[in-house]
Amino acid sequence: MDDVNTSSDTLAQRVHRAGPLASGERAVAEYLQRHPEEAAVSSAAKLGKATGTSDATVIRTARKLGFAGLADLKRSLVHHLARRRDPAQVLDDRVQRLRPAHAALHPVIDAGRGLLGEVPTLIDTTAWSRTVDVLSEAAHVWAYGIGPGAALADQFALSLRRAGKASDAWTATGFRLADDLLRLRSTHTVVVIAPLRLFREIGIVLDHAHRVGAHSVLLTEATDEGRETRAETVLPLPDSTEGAANELLAPLTILHALVLELVTAHHSSAVDHYQQLNALRTEIAGTELDLSRLPEP
């Protein structure tokens, strides 16, 4: 049995490696992936009740996933949750997994491919459709991120504006954030990008959105913490701390897909905005851009 401190397998990888699971076992495995914080402190009986199965099914699932039993599984979850809060440990573990004689490129690509493969199983169609709807109907979209998440917030807002959707990014912390929040209205939607941790500001943004009646969407790996916030919709991110893939890869891909959903729904206006963008770029450059003309609709 792998030691939880040295195994490089994520829970999702263990589920995949276990092969076909019975319906009850699959329900337990999905719950473990979506609610690691809750599972780490729950008894077999409580997990059985939460998944509509039994304590025997919970223990059987743990063993099918390669753990010695429920205690071993819970230790693994606790270890995983502790690591998520320690970026230095995450970085050190990633480097330790790389073989000195090999470049980092292939392991990172392999890890990224595996990480993105987990996304469809985590985000259900109802949550995705609801997110697309509230973005499409919003009079204005605000994207909020702190630290590395700030770069994604800026990029998401820029992509939406280029497609014709009024949008801006918030990246402030402390008192500066209060000035941004004053601009939020009930007809707006807030998208919060918090890959690994939910800092105090994240909760404040989501609380304020709830108070003013604005829609809110949260992207995070800390799904149990996310569901304790006032976020209207939580889009779970796959666990990035156990592999070489960057934690921004999955949210970047999801945000890009959301932009494409809006472009598809408002194709003509989105193309028109991009044509206006090209016209303005030509004016700024002072010369014709080397662009082929789009065909007439």
C-alpha positions, 0 to 999 in steps of 0.5 A: 500500500502506498504511503500517503506522504510519498504517493504521487497519485491523486484521488482522481488518479486512484479512482481511474486506476480502480477501474469500474466501480459499482454505483454505490462505490462510484457515489462514494468516490465522487463525494470524496473528490467533491467534499475532501474537507468533510470526508476527512473528518467523517465516520464511515456511517456519516459518509454512508449517509451523505452518499446514500450508501452504507458504512460497508460500501464506504470502507469497500470503496476506500480499499478499492482505491488502494487504501488500507481502510478508511483511516488510511484514506482520511490521513491521505485527505488531511495530508492533501488539504494541509499541502494545499495551504502550503505553496512552498510544500507544493512547489517542493513536491513538484520538483522532487517528482521530476527525475534529474535526468529528464526535462520538466516539459514532458511531466508537466504536459502529462500532468496537465493533460490528466488534470484537464481530463478530470474537469468534465467529471467535476462540473455538472451540466446544470452548474455549467448551464446556470453559469453561462446563463447568468453571464449572458444575462448580466449587464456587467461581469466583474472578475475577481482574483488575488495573486496568480488568480488576478492574472486570470481575472484580467484575462477573462474580463479582457476576453469578455470585453472583446466579445462585446460583454461589459466586464472588468477585473477586480484584483485589489485587497484591503481597503481598495477592494471596498471602492470596487465593491461599491460598483456592484449592482443587482443586474451584475454577475461576479466571477471569483477565481480562487484556485487553492485557497479562499482568503478573507476578501473572497468571502467578503466579495461573495457576501456583498454580491449576495446582499445586493442580489447579484449573481456569483460564480466561484472557481476553486479546488477548495470546494467544501470551503466554497460551498460554505460561502454565499457563492450562488454557483461553485465550479469545482477545480481538479486537485493540482497540488499532487502533480506537476501541473500548474493550478491556473491551468484548469481555471484558465481553460474553464474561463476560456470555454465560458467566453466561447459559450458567450461568443456562440450565443451572441455570434454576430455581435461578437464578430462585430466587436472584433471587427471594431477592434481591428479597425481601432488597431489599424487607426492606432497603427497608422497603417492597414493590418495584414488581415484577411476579410471575414466573409459576408454573412 
